[in-house]
């Protein structure tokens, strides 16, 4: 089912899995880390292609091995891989917390409630109700 598109229809708290209806039929129950939310992000801090900073890109996937999002570049059909720290997600985006010093929040689902671009941090509200500030590269959408 990798690469298939679907629509989230619910979340089962007991199993911590999303219920997903697949395009073309069928349904799956998936862990959050096995989904990529299709959303937009602003490019920031990119040194190899500084002309892209400030551009809005569409996130199409995430490669866990490289730690990079696959993004569609604006006004083209081109794609490229960007590190999480170079993709500023908007408030309201649902994310999974990762690689935090505090193990307590690692793996938790959260929603971005505020974006501090100047300091490169999100404020997120975790599934357990905690509100924490994390660096841009500590979430996956």
Phi, psi and omega in degrees: 000000181302136178085355180279151179264150178201180180233129178288127181251347180179175178224127178265106183297324183297316180266352182057044180230148174273141171268126186231128172268125181276144173296136181087001176108154180099162180217151179224157171245112190238143172292149180305323182291348180264010178239148169240121177286126178280112182210180179252158178214153174266135179280135181212143173070019181278117183270329183287332178221070186300337179294344179274343179302132182094344178289152174258126181242158176259125179279125183250343182183174179221130177256106184297324182298318181266345183071029183237145170278145167268124183235149173268127180283149183295142174059023176216176172259004183286149174235161174205165177262132178234140175294154180302324182293344180262003179242112179265111182277149181280160173304144180096347179287136176273135186222166171245131181278140183211155174057032178275150177296325178273108181300336185304326183258349180302134178085353180283146171280148181207169174235137178287123180254340179203149179237122176253089184296323182299323181257001178063044182222151171252150163259128181235150173254116184282164180297336178273002178097345179294145173245123184226158175257133181225153176291158183303327184272011181256014176227154172229130179271000000 
